[in-house]
């Protein structure tokens, strides 16, 4: 046949044509995973963000040294940013607890009496201050509830590391909660006054309500006179007024004696959560751990591994 190629040329010709068709028609879908074409570059492998700074640590105070809490900023792992986010939240919670250490003297049961009369009688109140880690895991606080106070059915105090201010939420028997920002009076800080073998903590915290212009503003001074007595000095400013006028003082006396002064001069067992004097215990996996109040006991039972990890970190820091 005239058009048939010689046998010695037929095989190379077929191979070359097949190769050309393969290069033209196959496209990128036939490339093995991980190959690149043209100017495209493979994604960077192992790229990571910088170190997590976590929450803002509260400033140390010269006249009062808060207990040192575990720093969870070293948490790392394959979870990456999620674990760093957790570490940041833990650091924030630790800084809040450290800032609230001077107020830990509030822990326990108290009896309050108003100076103002209601139906010809001074109102009386009974409340129990405890730690609160359950309302907001990253924003712990101290809270107390009351069934008899004419001014609140619940009060909660916490600290904002960003603004470096204390915060109070006062929930009245009726109506919406009142929000306050708090600072030490006249820039003063907690003082420790020795009375024989007893060390008393005294301070004044001024809480001013965050009300809008044209509304009545309240101001509450938490005046801690010693470990077993504090005053709530209550004032208000009318909508068109410029000054706060006191309308009542609630004198509050402790039932029994202070048990929260472990960080002052008390060698008793320390609460695994707050560092206060442990007057009760919680158990986990056959071991018992001291706690200072029902709030800390509830927090431990919610997540014991969290607090045991913090305890291990604190012990590691002491050993270094």
C-alpha positions in Angstrom: 0.0 0.0 0.0 1.4 3.4 -1.1 0.5 5.4 2.1 1.6 2.9 4.7 4.7 4.0 6.6 7.7 1.7 6.8 7.7 -0.5 9.8 10.8 1.1 11.4 9.0 4.6 11.5 5.5 3.5 12.6 6.1 3.0 16.4 8.0 6.2 17.1 5.4 8.2 15.2 2.5 6.7 17.2 4.4 7.3 20.5 5.0 11.0 19.6 1.4 11.6 18.6 0.1 10.0 21.9 2.5 12.1 23.9 1.4 15.3 22.2 -2.3 14.5 22.8 -1.5 13.8 26.5 0.1 17.2 26.9 -2.7 19.1 25.1 -5.8 17.4 26.6 -5.1 16.2 30.1 -5.1 19.5 32.0 -4.4 20.1 35.7 -6.8 17.5 37.0 -4.3 14.8 36.2 -1.5 16.4 38.3 -0.5 14.7 41.5 -1.5 16.5 44.7 1.0 19.1 45.8 2.4 20.1 42.4 2.4 23.6 41.1 2.3 25.2 37.7 3.4 28.6 36.4 4.0 31.2 39.1 1.8 29.7 41.8 3.4 28.9 45.1 2.5 26.3 47.7 0.9 27.5 50.9 3.4 28.2 53.6 3.6 25.3 55.9 3.7 25.7 59.7 3.0 29.4 59.6 2.0 30.6 63.1 1.0 33.8 64.8 3.0 35.5 67.5 2.9 34.8 71.2 -0.4 35.3 72.9 -0.4 38.2 75.3 -3.6 37.2 77.1 -5.4 39.5 79.4 -3.9 42.6 81.0 -2.3 41.8 84.3 -3.5 43.9 87.2 -0.9 46.2 88.7 0.7 45.1 91.9 0.0 47.1 95.0 2.8 48.2 97.4 0.7 48.2 100.6 -1.1 44.9 99.9 0.5 41.9 98.2 -2.2 39.7 96.6 -1.6 36.0 96.4 0.2 34.8 93.2 -2.0 32.8 90.9 -1.0 30.4 88.2 -0.1 31.8 84.8 -1.7 29.7 82.1 -0.1 31.6 79.2 2.1 28.7 78.3 -0.7 26.5 77.0 0.2 25.4 73.4 -0.7 22.5 71.2 -2.2 21.4 67.9 -5.4 23.4 68.6 -3.3 26.5 68.0 -5.4 29.7 68.3 -8.2 28.0 70.2 -5.8 27.0 73.0 -4.2 30.5 72.9 -7.6 32.0 73.3 -8.2 29.8 76.3 -4.9 30.8 77.8 -5.8 34.5 77.3 -9.2 33.9 79.0 -7.5 32.2 81.9 -4.9 35.0 82.3 -7.7 37.5 82.4 -9.6 35.5 85.1 -6.4 35.3 87.1 -5.8 39.0 86.9 -9.4 39.7 88.1 -9.0 37.3 91.1 -5.7 39.0 92.0 -7.2 42.5 91.9 -10.1 41.3 94.1 -7.8 39.9 96.8 -8.2 43.0 99.1 -12.0 42.5 99.0 -11.7 38.8 100.1 -12.1 40.0 103.7 -15.8 40.3 102.8 -16.2 36.5 102.6 -18.7 35.2 105.2 -22.0 36.0 106.8 -22.9 39.5 107.8 -25.8 41.4 109.5 -26.6 44.9 108.3 -28.7 47.7 109.8 -29.8 50.8 108.0 -29.6 54.2 109.6 -32.7 55.3 107.9 -36.0 54.2 109.3 -38.7 52.2 107.4 -42.1 52.2 109.0 -40.5 53.6 112.2 -37.9 50.8 112.3 -34.4 50.4 111.1 -34.3 47.8 108.3 -32.1 44.8 109.0 -30.4 42.5 106.6 -28.5 39.2 106.5 -26.2 38.3 103.6 -23.4 35.9 102.8 -20.5 37.0 100.6 -19.0 34.3 98.4 -16.8 34.0 95.3 -18.7 33.7 92.0 -16.9 31.9 89.2 -20.1 30.6 87.5 -21.8 33.8 86.2 -18.9 34.4 83.9 -15.9 32.0 83.7 -13.6 34.8 82.5 -15.0 37.5 84.8 -15.0 36.2 88.4 -16.4 38.3 91.2 -17.7 38.4 94.7 -21.4 38.4 95.3 -24.0 38.4 98.0 -27.8 37.9 98.0 -30.4 39.4 100.4 -34.0 38.8 101.1 -34.5 41.7 103.4 -32.4 44.7 102.2 -34.4 47.7 101.0 -31.7 48.5 98.4 -30.7 45.2 96.8 -31.6 41.6 96.4 -28.1 40.9 94.9 -24.8 42.7 94.7 -21.8 41.6 92.6 -18.4 43.2 92.5 -15.7 42.4 89.9 -12.7 44.1 88.2 -12.0 45.2 84.7 -8.3 44.8 83.8 -8.7 47.0 80.7 -10.1 50.1 82.4 -8.4 49.2 85.7 -11.6 49.9 87.6 -13.8 47.8 89.9 -17.4 47.2 88.8 -20.5 46.7 90.8 -23.9 45.4 89.7 -26.7 46.2 92.2 -29.9 44.4 91.6 -32.7 46.2 93.5 -35.8 44.4 94.9 -37.7 45.9 92.0 -36.6 47.5 88.7 -33.5 47.2 86.5 -30.0 46.5 87.9 -27.8 49.5 88.6 -24.2 49.5 87.1 -21.3 51.2 88.9 -17.6 51.9 88.3 -15.4 51.8 91.3 -12.0 53.3 92.3 -10.1 53.5 95.6 -11.1 56.7 97.5 -8.7 59.6 96.8 -6.3 57.2 95.2 -5.8 55.4 98.5 -5.3 51.7 98.6 -6.0 48.9 101.2 -4.1 49.4 104.5 -3.2 46.7 106.9 -3.4 47.7 110.5 -2.0 45.5 113.3 -3.9 45.1 116.5 -1.9 42.8 118.7 -1.7 39.5 116.8 -4.6 40.5 114.5 -4.0 42.2 111.2 -7.0 44.2 110.0 -7.6 45.3 106.4 -9.2 48.7 105.8 -10.1 50.6 102.6 -12.6 52.7 100.9 -14.0 51.9 97.4 -16.1 54.6 95.8 -18.7 53.2 93.3 -20.4 55.7 91.0 -23.4 54.8 89.0 -23.1 54.7 85.2 -26.4 56.5 84.6 -27.2 58.7 81.6 -27.3 62.5 81.8 -30.5 63.8 83.2 -31.1 60.8 85.4 -30.6 60.3 89.1 -27.1 59.0 89.9 -26.3 56.8 93.0 -22.9 56.6 94.7 -22.0 53.9 97.2 -18.8 53.9 99.3 -17.7 50.5 100.5 -16.0 51.5 103.7 -14.2 48.5 105.2 -13.3 49.6 108.8 -11.7 46.3 110.0 -12.0 42.6 109.2 -15.4 42.4 111.0 -17.2 45.6 110.1 -17.9 47.6 107.0 -20.3 50.5 106.0 -22.2 51.1 102.9 -22.4 54.9 102.6 -25.2 55.6 100.1 -25.6 58.9 98.3 -27.5 60.1 95.3 -27.4 63.1 92.9 -30.7 64.4 91.5 -31.1 64.6 87.7 -30.3 68.4 87.7 -27.9 68.3 90.6 -24.1 68.6 90.7 -23.3 67.0 94.1 -24.1 63.7 95.8 -26.0 63.9 99.1 -25.9 61.0 101.5 -29.3 59.4 102.2 -28.4 56.4 104.3 -25.6 54.4 105.9 -25.8 50.6 106.3 -23.7 49.4 109.2 -22.7 45.8 108.6 -21.2 43.5 111.2 -19.8 40.0 110.7 -21.3 36.9 112.3 -18.3 35.4 114.1 -14.7 36.3 113.3 -12.9 36.8 110.0 -11.7 33.7 108.3 -10.5 35.3 105.0 -7.2 36.8 106.2 -4.9 33.9 105.3 -3.0 36.1 102.9 -2.3 38.6 105.7 -1.0 36.6 108.6 -2.8 33.3 108.9 -0.9 29.9 108.4 -4.1 27.9 107.8 -4.9 25.9 104.6 -5.4 28.0 101.5 -8.4 27.7 99.2 -7.4 25.9 96.0 -9.2 28.5 94.0 -9.0 32.0 95.7 -6.1 31.6 98.1 -8.3 32.6 101.1 -8.4 30.6 104.3 -9.9 27.1 103.6 -12.6 26.4 106.1 -14.2 23.6 104.2 -13.1 20.9 101.7 -14.1 19.4 98.4 -13.1 15.9 97.2 -12.1 14.6 93.8 -10.6 11.2 92.9 -10.1 10.2 96.5 -8.3 13.4 97.5 -9.6 16.5 99.5 -8.8 20.1 98.8 -9.5 23.2 100.9 -12.0 25.9 99.8 -13.0 29.2 101.4 -16.7 29.5 100.5 -19.6 27.8 98.8 -18.9 29.7 95.6 -15.4 28.2 95.3 -16.8 24.8 96.2 -19.3 25.1 93.3 -16.6 26.3 90.9 -14.3 23.3 91.8 -17.1 20.8 91.3 -18.0 22.3 87.9 -14.5 21.8 86.5 -12.0 20.2 89.0 -9.4 19.5 86.3 -9.1 23.2 85.6 -8.3 24.1 89.2 -6.0 21.1 89.7 -4.0 22.2 86.6 -3.7 25.7 88.2 -2.6 24.2 91.5 0.1 22.1 89.7 1.3 25.2 87.8 1.6 27.2 91.1 3.6 24.5 92.7 5.8 24.3 89.7 6.4 28.1 89.9 7.3 27.8 93.6 9.8 25.0 92.9 11.6 27.0 90.2 
